[in-house]
């Protein structure tokens, strides 16, 4: 299928962004992770002194692990086992059983032919599935999503440092408010993003390996003397080497791991995306006000009819994709922790959409990053706009007058400024008419819209 024929833009229009995720979250990727879980489980059984699987040679162990390199042809064989049958095996209509039959088929004429029935021993399909999805999320986030989000955070942080001394007009309720600096406003989004990234970077996903209803029934009946809790703990831990997002066993489950940590993870990602949507919207407004200039790209068209336009399309694109991702994350978080009785299958089709949500997130991060690569703060315009609103220093003047014990300074400044267009000369005359010392008058006259930015620079540098 050509990507122009794809229904989803994740696999079509934006494939150039999302292709790394396809290796993990595609149908082929899911098959590969299932094969890996089944293979490692078989090897782990062969290592256990109390289980009667014979010890495998190094060549046999390598033979099992070579199965993890699932080709497109191999994935087609697995799908054949599931959908139409393969060889003398009728269609399973069961995707995990198809993986088991595939592995037996591939190993049938090897020295491991005597050990084929140890594949999938005592497991339910969800033991394989939840571990596979845990590994997929760990790899997708650790190797692709978080590095991209981290790069975006570092870009925003860099802009915070670059523009920490550029004063700008704030707006609260859309109205002119006490000045800030461009760098400090970038820093707000950098700081908020970092908190979410720090949480994501130390996350652990719960997984299970405890059979059809979570009690190790089949495991225990076959080998009652084995400590299956320790077995599970050790087996899960073998996957964690080198992982940023690690797996941890959940021992009290139904047939399925309850997915609570999935919900927490997706809520975490949704918070990060929400922060970046706010950033995209603010950047859109700054571009609209000409406070941020965009560099025109050679050959790029901003409008099919208005030749002059340079649109903030990257920030708009990011906002839209992050919104779609968040809608999916919100559904994942509300749906996945709910399962009828000991399990129903409604979570299965939902889990297959993890890559779609992560794909939209990745598109969003890349789009914002692209947008930031083409912009610069229009410092002249920003300062000019700030100086056109001298009324914003009324807060400063009334606060100093409160310090000096002057009666009702807020009310006097309100009468002077509210709903009126005033100038710095108006403030000068107001200050000259105050019953304060010459030293205080001089202090007040030193306050300007461009220097009334508090400790914005310190906040950018130290936080």
C-alpha positions in Angstrom: 0.0 0.0 0.0 1.3 3.4 -0.9 1.2 5.9 2.0 -1.1 8.1 -0.2 -3.7 5.4 0.2 -3.5 5.3 4.0 -6.6 6.1 6.0 -4.6 7.3 9.0 -2.3 10.3 8.5 0.0 8.7 11.0 0.8 6.1 8.4 0.3 8.4 5.4 0.9 12.1 5.3 3.2 12.2 8.3 4.9 8.9 7.8 8.2 10.7 7.7 7.8 11.6 11.4 6.2 8.4 12.7 8.1 5.7 10.8 10.3 4.8 13.8 7.1 4.0 15.8 5.9 1.7 13.1 8.7 -0.8 13.8 7.3 -1.0 17.3 3.5 -0.5 17.2 2.6 -2.0 13.8 1.0 -5.5 13.6 4.4 -6.8 12.6 5.9 -5.1 15.6 3.4 -6.6 18.0 4.1 -10.0 16.5 7.8 -9.5 17.1 7.4 -8.5 20.7 5.1 -11.5 21.3 7.7 -13.8 19.8 10.3 -12.3 22.1 8.2 -12.8 25.2 7.4 -16.4 24.3 11.1 -17.1 23.4 12.5 -15.6 26.6 9.9 -17.5 28.6 11.0 -20.8 26.9 14.6 -20.0 27.7 13.8 -19.1 31.3 12.0 -22.4 31.8 15.1 -24.2 30.5 17.2 -22.5 33.1 15.1 -23.3 36.1 16.4 -26.2 38.2 13.0 -27.4 39.3 11.3 -27.5 35.9 11.8 -30.4 33.7 12.7 -28.6 30.5 16.1 -29.8 29.5 19.0 -27.3 29.5 19.5 -25.8 26.0 22.9 -25.4 24.4 24.2 -22.0 23.4 23.4 -22.7 19.8 19.9 -23.6 20.7 19.5 -20.5 22.7 20.7 -18.5 19.8 18.3 -20.4 17.5 15.4 -19.2 19.7 16.6 -15.6 19.8 17.0 -15.5 16.0 13.2 -15.9 15.8 12.9 -12.4 17.3 14.0 -10.9 14.0 10.6 -11.2 12.5 10.6 -10.4 8.8 7.5 -9.2 6.8 7.3 -12.8 5.4 7.4 -14.2 8.9 4.7 -11.9 10.1 2.6 -13.0 7.1 3.0 -16.7 8.2 1.8 -15.7 11.7 -1.3 -14.0 10.1 -1.9 -17.0 8.0 -2.0 -19.2 11.0 -4.5 -16.8 12.5 -6.7 -16.0 9.5 -6.7 -18.7 6.9 -4.6 -21.6 8.3 -1.1 -22.7 7.3 0.2 -26.1 6.4 -2.0 -28.6 8.2 -3.1 -26.1 10.9 -6.6 -24.7 10.5 -7.2 -21.0 11.2 -6.8 -20.2 14.9 -8.8 -16.9 14.9 -6.5 -16.2 17.8 -3.4 -14.0 17.3 -1.4 -15.3 20.3 -2.0 -18.9 19.5 -0.9 -18.1 16.0 2.5 -16.9 17.4 2.8 -20.2 19.3 2.2 -22.2 16.2 4.6 -20.1 14.2 7.4 -20.7 16.7 6.8 -24.4 16.7 6.8 -24.4 12.9 10.1 -22.6 12.8 11.7 -24.9 15.3 10.1 -28.1 14.2 13.1 -29.6 12.4 15.8 -28.3 14.8 17.4 -29.9 17.8 14.6 -28.2 19.9 11.9 -30.4 18.3 11.7 -32.3 21.6 10.9 -29.1 23.5 8.2 -27.6 21.4 5.4 -28.1 24.0 7.3 -26.0 26.5 6.4 -23.0 24.3 3.5 -21.1 26.0 3.6 -23.6 28.9 0.9 -22.8 31.5 0.4 -19.3 30.0 -2.7 -17.5 29.1 -2.5 -15.2 26.0 -2.7 -12.1 28.2 0.6 -13.1 30.0 2.2 -12.7 26.6 0.2 -9.7 25.5 0.7 -7.5 28.5 4.4 -8.2 28.6 4.6 -7.4 24.8 2.7 -4.2 25.2 4.8 -3.2 28.3 7.9 -3.7 26.2 6.5 -1.8 23.3 5.6 1.2 25.4 8.9 1.1 27.1 10.8 1.1 23.8 8.5 3.5 22.1 8.7 6.0 24.9 12.3 5.5 25.9 13.8 5.5 22.5 11.5 7.8 20.4 8.9 9.8 22.3 10.8 11.0 25.3 14.0 11.9 23.3 11.9 14.0 20.9 10.0 15.7 23.8 13.3 16.2 25.6 14.7 17.9 22.5 11.7 20.2 22.4 12.1 21.1 26.1 15.8 21.9 25.5 14.9 24.2 22.6 12.3 26.1 24.7 14.7 26.3 27.6 17.3 27.7 25.2 14.9 30.4 24.1 14.2 31.2 27.7 17.9 31.9 28.3 18.3 33.7 25.0 15.5 36.2 25.7 15.6 36.4 29.4 16.4 40.2 29.3 13.8 41.2 26.6 11.0 43.0 28.4 7.5 42.4 27.1 3.9 43.4 27.9 2.0 40.8 29.8 -1.7 40.2 29.2 -4.0 39.0 31.9 -7.7 38.6 30.8 -6.3 39.7 27.4 -5.6 43.2 28.9 -2.2 44.9 29.4 -0.7 43.8 32.7 2.6 44.1 34.6 5.6 43.5 32.3 7.5 40.3 32.1 10.3 39.1 29.8 10.0 36.9 26.8 12.6 34.5 28.3 10.6 34.1 31.5 7.5 33.3 29.6 9.4 30.6 27.7 10.8 29.4 31.0 7.2 28.8 32.3 6.6 26.3 29.6 10.1 24.8 29.9 9.7 24.3 33.6 6.3 22.7 33.3 7.4 20.4 30.5 10.4 19.3 32.5 8.3 18.2 35.5 6.3 15.9 33.3 9.3 14.6 31.5 11.0 13.9 34.9 8.0 11.8 35.9 7.9 9.9 32.7 11.6 9.2 32.8 11.4 7.2 36.0 8.1 5.4 35.3 7.5 1.7 35.9 4.8 -0.3 34.1 3.2 -3.2 35.9 2.9 -6.5 34.1 1.7 -10.0 35.0 2.6 -13.6 34.4 0.2 -15.5 36.5 -2.1 -17.5 34.3 -5.7 -17.6 33.2 -7.3 -15.9 36.3 -4.3 -14.6 38.0 -3.7 -17.5 40.5 -0.9 -19.5 38.8 -3.4 -22.4 38.6 -1.8 -24.2 35.7 1.7 -23.3 36.9 1.1 -24.6 40.4 -0.7 -27.8 39.4 2.3 -28.8 37.2 5.0 -27.7 39.6 3.7 -27.0 43.1 7.1 -26.8 44.6 8.3 -23.9 42.4 8.1 -20.4 43.9 6.2 -18.9 41.0 6.2 -15.4 42.5 10.0 -15.4 42.6 10.0 -16.9 39.1 7.9 -14.1 37.8 9.9 -11.4 39.5 13.2 -12.8 38.1 11.7 -13.3 34.6 10.3 -9.7 34.4 13.6 -8.3 35.6 15.6 -9.9 32.8 13.8 -7.4 30.4 14.9 -4.3 32.3 18.6 -4.0 31.5 19.3 -0.7 29.8 15.6 0.4 29.8 14.6 3.9 30.7 11.1 2.9 31.5 11.1 -0.4 33.4 8.7 -3.2 34.0 7.6 -4.4 37.4 5.5 -7.5 38.2 1.9 -7.2 39.5 1.0 -10.3 41.4 -2.6 -9.6 42.3 -4.6 -9.5 39.1 -7.5 -11.2 37.2 -6.7 -12.7 33.8 -5.5 -9.2 32.8 -3.1 -6.8 34.4 -5.6 -4.0 35.4 -3.8 -1.4 33.3 -3.8 1.2 36.1 -0.2 2.1 35.3 -1.1 2.5 31.6 -3.8 5.0 32.7 -1.2 6.9 34.8 1.3 6.9 32.0 -1.2 8.2 29.5 -2.5 10.9 31.9 1.2 12.0 32.3 1.6 12.2 28.5 -1.7 14.1 28.3 -0.5 16.7 30.8 2.7 17.1 28.8 0.7 17.5 25.6 -1.7 20.0 27.2 1.2 22.1 28.3 2.6 22.1 24.8 -0.9 23.0 23.3 -0.8 26.1 25.5 2.6 26.9 24.2 1.5 26.5 20.6 -1.4 28.8 21.2 0.7 31.5 22.8 3.3 31.3 20.0 0.4 31.6 17.5 -0.7 34.8 19.3 2.8 36.2 19.4 3.2 35.6 15.7 -0.2 37.2 15.1 0.9 40.3 17.0 4.2 40.4 15.1 6.1 40.0 18.4 7.6 36.9 16.9 8.9 36.9 13.3 8.8 33.8 11.1 11.5 33.2 8.5 10.0 32.6 5.1 10.9 29.2 3.6 11.9 29.1 0.0 9.1 27.7 -2.2 6.6 27.6 0.7 3.2 29.0 0.1 1.3 30.7 3.0 -2.0 31.2 1.2 -3.4 30.0 -2.2 -4.6 33.6 -2.8 -2.7 36.0 -0.6 1.0 35.9 -1.6 2.2 37.9 1.4 1.3 35.4 4.1 3.7 33.4 6.3 1.4 31.3 8.5 2.2 29.7 11.8 1.3 26.4 10.4 3.8 24.3 12.4 2.3 25.5 15.7 -1.2 24.9 14.4 -0.3 21.5 13.1 1.2 20.6 16.5 -1.9 21.9 18.4 -4.2 19.7 16.3 -2.1 16.6 16.5 -1.6 16.9 20.3 -5.3 17.4 20.7 -6.0 14.2 18.8 -3.4 12.3 20.9 -5.0 13.6 24.1 -8.4 12.5 23.1 -7.1 9.0 22.6 -5.0 9.1 25.8 -8.1 10.2 27.7 -10.1 7.3 26.3 -7.3 4.9 27.1 -7.2 6.1 30.7 -10.9 5.8 31.3 -11.4 2.5 29.3 -8.5 0.3 30.1 -8.8 -0.1 33.9 -12.3 -1.4 33.5 -12.9 -5.0 32.6 -16.0 -7.2 33.2 -15.4 -9.8 35.9 -12.2 -11.7 35.4 -11.7 -10.2 31.9 -13.4 -9.2 28.7 -11.6 -8.6 25.4 -12.6 -5.0 24.8 -9.2 -3.8 25.9 -7.5 -5.7 23.0 -8.5 -3.5 20.1 -7.9 -0.4 22.2 -4.3 -1.4 23.0 -3.7 -1.7 19.2 -4.1 2.1 19.0 -1.3 3.0 21.4 1.0 3.7 18.4 -1.6 6.0 16.8 -1.8 8.2 20.0 2.0 8.2 20.3 2.3 8.9 16.6 0.1 12.0 16.9 2.2 13.1 19.9 5.4 12.7 18.0 4.0 14.7 15.1 3.1 17.4 17.5 6.6 17.5 19.1 8.3 17.6 15.7 6.0 20.3 14.4 6.6 22.6 17.3 10.3 22.0 17.0 10.1 22.8 13.3 8.2 26.0 14.1 10.7 27.1 16.6 13.5 26.6 14.2 12.0 29.4 12.0 11.2 32.1 14.5 12.9 34.9 16.3 11.6 37.5 18.8 10.9 40.9 17.2 12.6 42.8 20.0 11.9 46.2 18.5 8.2 45.6 18.1 7.9 44.0 21.6 9.6 46.9 23.4 7.6 49.4 21.3 4.4 47.8 22.3 5.4 47.7 25.9 6.3 51.4 25.9 2.9 52.2 24.4 1.3 51.0 27.6 2.9 53.0 30.4 -0.2 52.4 32.6 1.3 49.0 33.5 3.7 50.7 36.0 0.8 52.0 38.1 1.1 48.8 40.1 4.7 49.6 40.9 3.9 53.2 41.9 1.0 52.4 44.2 3.0 49.6 45.9 5.9 52.0 46.7 3.4 54.5 48.0 1.9 51.9 50.3 5.4 51.2 51.6 5.7 54.9 52.4 2.4 55.1 54.2 0.7 57.3 51.6 -3.1 57.2 52.0 -5.2 55.3 49.4 -2.5 55.1 46.7 -4.3 52.3 44.8 -7.5 54.4 44.5 -5.5 57.5 43.4 -3.7 55.5 40.7 -7.0 53.9 39.6 -8.5 57.3 39.1 -5.5 58.4 37.1 -5.2 55.3 34.8 -8.3 53.1 34.6 -9.9 53.2 31.2 -7.7 56.1 30.1 -4.8 56.4 27.7 -2.0 58.0 29.7 1.7 58.8 29.1 4.9 58.8 31.1 4.5 62.6 31.3 1.2 62.0 33.1 2.9 59.8 35.6 5.6 62.5 36.0 3.1 65.2 36.9 1.3 62.8 39.2 4.5 62.0 41.1 5.4 65.7 41.3 2.1 66.3 43.1 2.7 63.7 45.8 3.4 64.6 49.4 6.6 62.5 49.5 10.3 63.2 49.8 12.4 64.2 46.7 14.2 60.9 47.1 11.0 58.9 46.8 9.9 61.0 43.8 13.2 60.2 42.1 12.8 56.5 42.9 9.3 56.5 41.4 10.5 58.3 38.2 13.1 55.7 37.6 10.4 53.1 37.1 9.6 52.4 33.4 7.7 49.8 31.6 10.9 48.2 30.3 12.7 47.9 33.7 9.6 46.9 35.7 10.2 43.2 35.3 10.9 42.1 38.8 13.3 39.1 39.1 12.3 37.6 35.8 16.0 37.2 34.8 16.8 35.4 38.1 13.9 33.1 37.7 15.1 32.1 34.2 18.6 31.5 35.4 18.0 29.8 38.7 15.0 27.6 38.3 
